[in-house]
């Protein structure tokens, strides 16, 4: 294998709405990280940059997955301590935090550490699998069966994080685990600027059809921009080969806010959408709600109660809609039936001519006509063409016209 073969790449974009990039990422020989800052003007970019810059120094080979797991776990906690120290020195940053999704490759295994709602995916044999779990309120609702994944995508509380790294949580809870990997696997680390706006089907297709990791990163970012890109987006793509224990990039580097010097000046978090974005992306161009952290103990129960109230309101609205629709259908059916009873036709009744009220049609087992008047005229006494017309039912515009037809048949 050529020593300069590129097996990993990273890309970050500010998006079309945000005024600053609060995402950060890094790609190295062994370590790969994505972080999505929160806190808006209170320092989301600072939070993600400090976390990624701290973890960047952990990019080295490890003797075992246990060693890598221990180092990564404590490295993220130490990064959280850096954020707390930054807030102590710059109180205006109070409330800032960041998601962190990181993995270290150790041979045929990936050591993963995760907090927040950035994601790590593995593509294997054409199947894209989300490896990490979102630490969000709506994911709790999905896991408990209260709402579906489709409902979670449009839930008004979808931006509420239940776990985050930063001064907002003194004792952050990290998910760490080890996942096997094999030659041919594609790994994707991304902020929700990608996963929230590009379908997993489109993501999988891009990873499957584009072998060049740098082009794949570019395509994924381009897909987000095509959807209006209301949020920052950061992606890291990693390929796994059989001949190496690493997945080297063209060069180890950081992207997004971490790629530049950390500044502690506050600023705006989004800009007004341009007219073309509003025209071509009317649903996605609107700024997404800013992610924020809420303490689980004080917030989760109240949000669950609120969601129950929403569910009740939705069911009531649905029931009322059904009642209105059913009432409209029934009303239309009654009106249609009443109209049929203003109609008359001449037809066959047990081999004789009769006048019917209604129309000679059925709705399922229900007849839309009733016998109105017997005439005593036998069909056999009529000419063949008259018999055929009566047998096939002869419609009229009124009762008087029906009786006039009967009078002609008697002559």
C-alpha distance (Angstrom), angle and dihedral (degrees) to the residues before:
residue distance angle dihedral
X1 . . .
X2 3.78 . .
X3 3.82 111.0 .
X4 3.82 92.2 -134.3
X5 3.83 94.7 55.8
X6 3.81 108.0 134.8
X7 3.82 111.8 -136.3
X8 3.80 101.4 164.4
X9 3.78 138.7 36.2
X10 3.80 141.1 171.0
X11 3.79 135.5 -151.5
X12 3.79 135.3 179.1
X13 3.80 132.0 -172.1
X14 3.80 132.5 -173.0
X15 3.82 92.2 -136.6
X16 3.80 127.1 -139.3
X17 3.81 100.6 -73.6
X18 3.81 110.0 35.1
X19 3.79 120.1 86.5
X20 3.82 92.9 -149.8
X21 3.78 136.9 25.7
X22 3.80 109.9 -112.0
X23 3.81 92.9 174.5
X24 3.79 123.7 94.9
X25 3.77 133.9 -175.9
X26 3.77 142.8 170.1
X27 3.77 136.8 -158.9
X28 3.80 123.6 -163.0
X29 3.77 143.2 153.7
X30 3.80 93.8 -78.8
X31 3.83 108.4 -2.5
X32 3.81 128.0 69.3
X33 3.79 125.0 -178.9
X34 3.82 140.8 178.4
X35 3.82 122.9 -175.3
X36 3.81 129.1 -179.6
X37 3.81 113.7 -159.7
X38 3.79 123.2 -142.8
X39 3.76 132.3 -166.9
X40 3.80 98.3 77.4
X41 3.78 111.6 -139.5
X42 3.82 87.0 0.8
X43 3.77 91.3 78.0
X44 3.80 116.1 -72.6
X45 3.79 89.7 148.7
X46 3.82 90.7 49.6
X47 3.80 91.7 50.9
X48 3.80 96.5 50.6
X49 3.81 92.9 41.3
X50 3.81 94.2 51.0
X51 3.81 91.5 47.7
X52 3.81 95.4 49.1
X53 3.82 94.0 42.0
X54 3.79 89.8 52.1
X55 3.81 93.3 49.0
X56 3.81 93.2 44.2
X57 3.80 89.4 79.0
X58 3.81 91.1 61.6
X59 3.80 93.1 70.0
X60 3.81 101.7 117.8
X61 3.79 139.6 103.8
X62 3.80 119.2 -77.7
X63 3.77 129.7 -153.7
X64 3.79 94.7 -137.1
X65 3.78 142.1 4.8
X66 3.80 89.2 -112.5
X67 3.79 90.9 58.9
X68 3.80 91.9 46.4
X69 3.79 91.8 47.6
X70 3.80 92.5 50.8
X71 3.80 93.5 46.9
X72 3.81 93.3 46.9
X73 3.79 93.4 46.9
X74 3.80 94.6 51.1
X75 3.80 91.3 39.1
X76 3.81 90.9 60.5
X77 3.81 91.8 46.1
X78 3.82 89.6 50.3
X79 3.80 89.0 50.1
X80 3.79 87.6 54.2
X81 3.80 88.7 53.3
X82 3.82 88.3 53.3
X83 3.78 89.1 55.9
X84 3.80 91.8 50.2
X85 3.81 90.7 50.4
X86 3.80 90.5 49.9
X87 3.81 90.6 53.8
X88 3.82 90.9 50.0
X89 3.80 89.2 54.9
X90 3.82 94.2 39.9
X91 3.84 108.9 32.4
X92 3.81 90.4 -178.4
X93 3.83 86.4 73.8
X94 3.81 92.4 62.3
X95 3.78 110.2 138.0
X96 3.79 97.4 29.1
X97 3.77 120.4 136.6
X98 3.77 143.1 149.9
X99 3.76 143.2 -144.2
X100 3.80 116.2 -122.1
X101 3.79 126.9 -160.2
X102 3.79 111.8 174.4
X103 3.78 137.5 163.4
X104 3.79 136.8 -175.5
X105 3.77 121.0 -155.7
X106 3.80 114.0 -136.7
X107 3.79 106.2 177.1
X108 3.81 109.3 -71.3
X109 3.79 94.4 -3.4
X110 3.77 136.9 73.5
X111 3.79 119.5 -145.4
X112 3.79 108.3 -150.7
X113 3.80 133.0 -165.7
X114 3.78 121.5 179.1
X115 3.79 144.4 173.5
X116 3.81 127.6 166.9
X117 3.79 130.4 12.1
X118 3.78 104.3 -55.0
X119 3.78 107.8 112.5
X120 3.79 144.6 -135.7
X121 3.82 117.7 -153.4
X122 3.80 131.5 -173.8
X123 3.80 120.6 -153.9
X124 3.79 111.7 -158.0
X125 3.80 125.7 168.8
X126 3.78 91.3 -16.9
X127 3.81 95.7 -50.0
X128 3.82 119.1 115.1
X129 3.80 113.2 -150.7
X130 3.80 126.9 -173.8
X131 3.80 105.1 -132.7
X132 3.80 99.1 -175.3
X133 3.81 127.5 58.2
X134 3.80 120.9 -129.7
X135 3.79 113.2 -115.0
X136 3.79 93.8 -145.5
X137 3.77 135.9 123.2
X138 3.79 93.7 -116.5
X139 3.80 91.5 51.3
X140 3.80 87.6 57.0
X141 3.79 88.2 53.9
X142 3.82 91.2 48.8
X143 3.82 92.4 47.9
X144 3.80 91.0 50.4
X145 3.80 92.1 49.0
X146 3.79 94.8 -116.0
X147 3.81 94.5 122.0
X148 3.79 137.5 9.7
X149 3.79 126.4 -111.1
X150 3.82 88.1 -108.4
X151 3.81 90.8 54.7
X152 3.80 90.4 47.4
X153 3.81 90.4 58.6
X154 3.82 91.2 63.9
X155 3.82 100.0 29.0
X156 3.84 112.9 132.2
X157 3.83 89.6 -130.0
X158 3.79 96.3 48.3
X159 3.82 91.4 116.3
X160 3.81 95.4 57.5
X161 3.81 110.8 110.9
X162 3.79 118.9 -156.1
X163 3.82 94.2 -167.5
X164 3.79 128.4 33.5
X165 3.79 140.1 153.4
X166 3.80 113.8 -114.2
X167 3.77 147.0 68.8
X168 3.82 89.5 -54.8
X169 3.82 91.6 74.2
X170 3.79 119.0 41.9
X171 3.82 93.5 -168.4
X172 3.81 108.7 32.6
X173 3.79 116.6 -165.5
X174 3.81 113.3 -136.4
X175 3.79 128.3 -161.6
X176 3.81 110.8 -136.9
X177 3.77 127.3 175.5
X178 3.79 143.4 143.2
X179 3.81 121.0 -116.0
X180 3.79 126.0 -172.0
X181 3.77 120.8 -120.6
X182 3.77 132.6 -167.8
X183 3.80 139.3 -170.0
X184 3.78 111.0 -68.5
X185 3.79 95.8 30.2
X186 3.80 118.5 132.9
X187 3.80 118.3 -153.9
X188 3.78 124.7 -160.6
X189 3.79 127.7 -167.4
X190 3.81 114.1 -173.2
X191 3.77 145.2 161.0
X192 3.79 119.2 -121.5
X193 3.79 88.1 -98.7
X194 3.82 83.9 84.1
X195 3.82 104.5 29.5
X196 3.80 92.7 44.7
X197 3.80 95.4 55.3
X198 3.81 109.2 24.2
X199 3.80 118.8 63.2
X200 3.79 119.9 -118.5
X201 3.80 87.9 -121.6
X202 3.81 91.1 59.7
X203 3.80 91.4 43.7
X204 3.80 91.2 52.5
X205 3.80 92.0 47.5
X206 3.81 91.0 53.1
X207 3.81 93.0 49.5
X208 3.80 91.0 46.4
X209 3.78 98.3 47.5
X210 3.82 101.9 37.8
X211 3.79 113.1 64.6
X212 3.81 95.8 179.0
X213 3.82 106.2 86.1
X214 3.80 94.4 -152.9
X215 3.80 91.3 52.0
X216 3.80 89.5 46.3
X217 3.82 90.3 54.7
X218 3.78 90.3 48.9
X219 3.82 92.0 48.8
X220 3.82 93.1 49.8
X221 3.81 91.3 51.4
X222 3.80 89.8 46.3
X223 3.81 90.2 52.7
X224 3.80 89.7 54.1
X225 3.80 91.1 49.9
X226 3.79 89.0 50.6
X227 3.81 88.2 57.6
X228 3.80 92.1 54.8
X229 3.85 96.8 -93.3
X230 3.82 97.6 -129.2
X231 3.81 90.4 171.8
X232 3.79 138.0 42.9
X233 3.80 113.0 -88.4
X234 3.81 129.7 -153.8
X235 3.80 126.9 176.5
X236 3.79 135.6 -179.3
X237 3.82 119.3 -169.2
X238 3.81 121.8 -164.9
X239 3.80 128.7 -173.2
X240 3.79 123.1 -158.2
X241 3.81 120.9 -144.2
X242 3.76 132.6 -176.4
X243 3.80 98.0 -126.8
X244 3.80 99.9 57.2
X245 3.78 137.7 53.8
X246 3.79 88.9 -151.2
X247 3.80 137.1 53.4
X248 3.81 102.0 -141.0
X249 3.81 123.7 -161.1
X250 3.79 124.5 -144.4
X251 3.80 83.3 -97.9
X252 3.79 133.0 -10.5
X253 3.77 106.5 -106.5
X254 3.78 148.4 146.0
X255 3.81 125.2 -118.6
X256 3.78 135.9 -164.1
X257 3.80 120.1 18.4
X258 3.82 91.6 -14.2
X259 3.81 91.6 61.3
X260 3.82 91.7 71.8
X261 3.78 136.3 46.1
X262 3.80 115.8 -70.3
X263 3.81 112.2 -109.7
X264 3.79 124.7 -172.7
X265 3.79 98.7 -152.1
X266 3.78 115.8 122.1
X267 3.76 120.6 -131.1
X268 3.82 144.8 160.2
X269 3.78 117.7 -57.7
X270 3.78 101.2 -151.9
X271 3.74 142.6 16.9
X272 3.77 131.1 -140.7
X273 3.82 111.8 -83.3
X274 3.77 114.4 -107.0
X275 3.81 117.1 -114.5
X276 3.83 94.7 -111.1
X277 3.80 89.8 55.2
X278 3.79 90.9 51.9
X279 3.79 91.4 48.6
X280 3.77 99.5 45.4
X281 3.81 99.0 32.2
X282 3.82 105.2 31.5
X283 3.78 93.3 159.6
X284 3.77 102.3 36.1
X285 3.81 99.7 35.9
X286 3.77 93.4 70.8
X287 3.81 110.7 98.5
X288 3.76 111.8 -96.9
X289 3.78 118.0 -123.6
X290 3.80 112.3 -89.3
X291 3.77 113.7 -104.7
X292 3.75 114.5 -115.8
X293 3.78 138.4 173.7
X294 3.76 125.3 -118.1
X295 3.84 124.3 -172.6
X296 3.77 106.7 -106.7
X297 3.80 96.4 -140.4
X298 3.81 94.0 54.8
X299 3.76 100.7 32.8
X300 3.78 113.6 32.6
X301 3.82 97.4 69.6
X302 3.80 92.7 48.7
X303 3.81 91.9 48.0
X304 3.80 90.9 49.6
X305 3.82 89.2 52.1
X306 3.79 89.5 48.3
X307 3.78 91.0 49.8
X308 3.78 90.4 50.5
X309 3.79 88.9 53.5
X310 3.81 89.0 49.9
X311 3.81 89.7 50.0
X312 3.81 91.5 50.7
X313 3.81 91.4 48.4
X314 3.80 90.4 47.8
X315 3.82 91.6 50.1
X316 3.80 91.8 47.5
X317 3.80 90.5 49.2
X318 3.80 90.3 47.1
X319 3.81 91.6 49.1
X320 3.79 91.9 48.9
X321 3.80 89.9 49.1
X322 3.79 90.5 51.7
X323 3.80 90.8 48.6
X324 3.79 91.3 50.3
X325 3.80 92.3 47.7
X326 3.80 93.7 46.1
X327 3.81 90.7 46.5
X328 3.79 90.3 51.2
X329 3.80 91.3 49.3
X330 3.80 92.6 47.1
X331 3.81 91.1 45.5
X332 3.78 91.0 50.6
X333 3.80 91.4 47.3
X334 3.82 92.1 50.2
X335 3.80 91.5 47.7
X336 3.79 91.0 48.6
X337 3.81 91.7 49.2
X338 3.79 91.7 48.5
X339 3.80 89.2 53.1
X340 3.81 91.6 51.9
X341 3.79 89.3 56.0
X342 3.78 90.3 61.4
X343 3.81 89.1 62.1
X344 3.85 129.6 84.1
X345 3.79 135.9 -167.7
X346 3.78 138.8 -179.9
X347 3.79 114.4 -121.0
X348 3.78 149.2 147.3
X349 3.80 121.5 -68.7
X350 3.82 114.2 179.6
X351 3.83 92.3 -35.1
X352 3.77 94.9 -43.9
X353 3.81 136.2 96.7
X354 3.83 114.4 -98.4
X355 3.80 139.5 170.0
X356 3.82 115.9 -123.3
X357 3.79 129.5 -163.1
X358 3.81 113.6 -138.1
X359 3.80 131.0 21.7
X360 3.81 127.6 -53.3
X361 3.81 94.1 -112.4
X362 3.79 137.0 102.3
X363 3.81 130.8 -143.8
X364 3.77 103.2 -152.6
X365 3.81 106.4 -57.2
X366 3.82 92.5 -16.5
X367 3.81 120.3 98.3
X368 3.79 117.4 -146.1
X369 3.82 94.5 -151.9
X370 3.79 139.3 60.2
X371 3.79 132.2 -164.0
X372 3.80 107.7 -93.7
X373 3.81 105.9 172.5
X374 3.81 136.8 1.6
X375 3.84 116.0 -143.0
X376 3.82 103.3 -168.5
X377 3.84 90.6 -130.4
X378 3.80 110.9 135.9
X379 3.79 116.1 -139.1
X380 3.81 90.9 -135.3
X381 3.81 89.3 63.9
X382 3.79 92.0 61.7
X383 3.78 130.8 83.5
X384 3.83 115.1 -94.0
X385 3.81 95.1 -107.1
X386 3.84 90.3 48.9
X387 3.81 90.5 50.5
X388 3.80 89.7 52.6
X389 3.81 93.4 50.1
X390 3.80 93.0 49.2
X391 3.82 92.3 45.0
X392 3.81 90.0 53.1
X393 3.84 90.2 47.2
X394 3.80 119.3 -107.0
X395 3.84 111.6 -130.4
X396 3.80 120.8 -144.9
X397 3.78 135.8 -170.6
X398 3.82 95.8 -127.6
X399 3.78 145.4 1.3
X400 3.79 89.5 -100.6
X401 3.81 91.3 56.3
X402 3.81 90.7 49.2
X403 3.81 91.1 52.5
X404 3.81 90.2 47.5
X405 3.81 89.5 55.9
X406 3.80 90.3 50.2
X407 3.83 90.5 50.7
X408 3.81 90.2 53.7
X409 3.79 91.2 50.5
X410 3.82 90.8 54.2
X411 3.80 93.3 57.7
